[in-house]
Amino acid sequence: MSDFNFHHLRYFQAVAVMGNLTRAAQSLNVSQSAVSTQIKLLEERLGQQLFERRGRSLQLTEAGHIALDYANSIFASGDELVATLQAAGRQRRALRVGSLATLSRNFQLGFLRPILGRSDVEVILRSGSGGELFNALADLQLDIVLTNQPPDTDALSHFVVTRIDEQPVGLIAVPELVSQDMSVEERLSTAPLILPTPGTAIRMAFNSLADRLSIRPQIAAEVDDMAMMRLLAREGTGIAVIPPIVVSDELENGFLVECAELPGFVESFYGVTVERRFPNPLLEVLL
């Protein structure tokens, strides 16, 4: 496609995002007729209709959605090329890190510690849901995503998943709740528990253990955020089933204590990246 005109693609991307020829023309600082002409030329070149009109707005056809995915990827790669080559002449280099919103802050800090404080590094942190972060990673807007929930297996071909760490899981609470000498079975069946929400790896392992021991736990709270589990444990709401790394400060100063480590329970942490022509060298330091 040696005669492919990328100006057509840029105009198409603007219309696809704006959903309207007038607004797209204003954003590009050109006339509406110029945008319309460019779109028609692109459709002729591709042999596909990219938009269909619905009322006053333009909606992407199936071919249009495919074209937009390619356009986003092409222009993101161009932006990355400019940023990478320009960064070669600067002292500071940016590392764009996405982290699952519910992920342990202590783990994130430990992972980034080797590059924190370096005068030549700028760390840009972004949190969100797994879907949001993996989409941003695929669009080359992030260098790495930190998560304890790796991508679905049908998406793995797009990503490189590296297991960074494994942390044991224990029973952790304020000293008053664990002062009595009890077996793990007795504690799990009689004490109020703070558990991760269903569907997480830790919760599935806990449910399996409860079934094996034939116990019916008393659930005080189900939480999808490790930071909130930490706060509830500090308030004495119950005994948290949680990795000690999440509450390392509280364990060190005695606000919380670990009364048992659950055998075979681990939480795995992953770094998810994509193969890139210009990989960020800071990742070699961290992975």
N, C-alpha and C positions, 0 to 999 in steps of 0.2 A: 504494500500500500504506500508506494513512494510518493504519490501525489496527495496523500491525506493532509487536509488542512486542519490544524489544531485550533485555529481561531473558531472554526465551526463548532468544535467540541466545547470550547470555553463558553460560547454563547448558549449552546444547548444546556450545559451545566447550570448556568445562571437561570434560565427559564425553568428547568426542572426544580431548582431550589425555591425560586420565587413563586412558581405556579401561575405566572402572569407575564405576558409580553411587555406590558408597560413598565412594571416594576423592574423587570430584568434589564430593559433598555436604560432606565434611570441609573441602575447600579453600574452598568457598563459605560455610561455616558455616551450613548449612541442613540440613534433614532429607532423607533419601534419597527419601522419598515426594514432597517438594516438587520435587526435581530431576526425578523421573520424570514428574510431572504437567506440568512446564514443557516437557519434551521432547515429550510427547504432543500438547500444544497447538501446538507449533511444527510438528510433522509434519502435524497437521490443517490448519494455516494454509497450509503449502506444498503439501499434497496429495501428499507423498512420504514413504516410509519412510527414515529417516536412519541407522538402526543395524540390525544383525542380530546376534543372540547366538551366540557360539561358546564353548561351555564357560562359564566364569565371566566372560569378557570380552565387551565390546561392540565390534564391528567396523563401520567406516563402510561404508555402501553407496555406489554410484556417486553417487547424489544427495547423500549425506552428505559425500563428498569435495568436491563442488562448493560445498555450503553452507559447509564449513569454510574454503575459500579466500576466499569472500566475507566470512565472519565475521572472519578474520584481517585482511583489508584494511580492513574497517569500523572495527575497534577500533584498528588501527595508525593510521588517519587521525585517529581521536579523540584518541589519545595525542599525535600530532603537533600537532594543533590546540592542545591544552593547553600543550605544551612551547613552541610558537612564540609564543603570546600571553603566556605567563608570561615568556619570555625577553625580550620587548619592554621589560619593566621592569627587567631586570638589565643589568649592565655587560658581563659575559662572555657570549660566544656560542660554542656548540659546533659543530665541524665533524667529522662522523663519516666517516672515510675507510677504505675497504677496499682492500687491496692484495694482488695475487697473491703468494703466498708465495715464489715464485722470482724475483720482480722485483728489479731492481737497487736496492739501498738508496741509492746515490748519486743515481739518478734521483728516487726518492721525496723525498729531502731537497731536491733542487733544485726540485722542483715545489712543495713546501710552504714553501720559504724566505720568500716574500713575507709570510706571516702568522705565521711562527714568532717567538716573543719578544714578540708583541703582548699587552698586559695585558688586552685585551678579548676574547681568543680562547682557547678550549680545544680542542686537537686530540686527537681520539680515534682511535687507529689500530687496525685489525684486519686480520690476514692470514689467508689460507686459500686454498682451491681456487676456481677460477672459478665452478663450480656453486654452492658455498656463498655466495660473495659476491654473485653476481647474484640469488640467491633472497632474500638479506637486503636487497638494493637494491630489489627488486620489492615487498617487504613494508615499505618505507620505514624500515628499520632503519639504513640507511646513506645518506649524501648523495651519495657518489661512489665509484666503484671504479676504481682505477688498474690497468692491465693492458697487456701486449703481445700479448694474445690476445683480440680483441673477441668479443662474443657470437656464437653461431651465427646465420646469416642468418634462420632461421625464428623467432628470438626478437627480432630487431631492432625490430619494431613496438612492443615494450614499453620500449625504451631509446633514449636519445639518445647517440650515440657521437661524441666529439670527438677528432680526432687532435691530441695535445699537442706531440709532438716526434718527430724522426727522428734516429737516431744512426748514424754509419758503423760498419762492422765491420772489425776489423783482425786481424793476426797478432801476438800479444803473448806474451812469454816473458821469463825471466831472461836477462841479457846473454850468459851463457855459451852458451846454446842458439842464439843468432842472430849469433854473432860472425863467422861465415864469410859472404862475399859470395855470395849465391845469388839466382837468379830466384824468383819466386813459385811457378812450376811445380816447380822443383827442391826447394824447401823443403816444399811440400805432399806431394810424393811420397817424401821421404826422412826427414823429421823426425817424431817422435811427436806426435800432435795430441790436444788436448782439445776435444771437440766437444759442442754441445748435443745433446740426445736427438732421435731421429727424430720427425718430425711438427711440429717448431717451424719458424718462418719462416726462421731463420738456417740451420738444418740442411738444409732443402729447397733453399735457394739454394746452399749449399756442395755438396750432392750434384749439383746441376745443373752447377756449375762443374767438379767432378771428372770428370763424364761428358764435358764439352766438351773438357777437356784430356787425356782418356784416361789418368787417373792412378788408382792404387789407394792411398789414404792409409793410413798406419800409425796406427791409432786407439789412443791410450794410455788414454783415458777418455771415456765418454759421460755427461753430467751435465745434470740438469734444473734446477739451482739456480745462478744466476749467482755467488752468494757462494762456493759450493764450487768453481766454475771458477776464481775469483780465487785461492783458497787453493792449489789444485793448481798453478796457474801459478807462484805464489810458491815452491812447493816444488821447482820445476824438473821436474815430471812430464812436461811437454811444452809445445808451443806452443798457446796458447788462441785459438780463433776466437771473438772476443768484442768487444763495443763498448768503446772506450777509456774511456767514462764509468764503467764498472763498476770499473776499476782506476785511476782518475784520481790517487789519492793515491800509489800505487806508481809510476806513470809520472813523477810530479812529483819524487819523491825518488830515482829511479833504480833501485829494486828490480826494476822491470820495464821493458822497452822495447818499442816497437812497430816491428817490422821491415818491415811492409807494410800498406797499407790495401787491402782487397779491393774492386775497382771494382764499383759497382752493388749492393753489399751494404749494406743498412740495416736497423736494427731500429726499428719504429714503436711508439710509446707512445700509449695512449688513455686518456681519461677517460670513463667511462660513467655517465650520470645518468638519472633519470626525470623526466618532466614533473610538476610539483607545483604545487598551488594556492599554497603558501607556500614558494617556493624559498629556499634558504639564500643570503643575499647575499654570503657569503664566496666562493662559487663564481664570482661575477662578477669577483673579484679574481684568481682563479687560472686561469680558462679564457679 
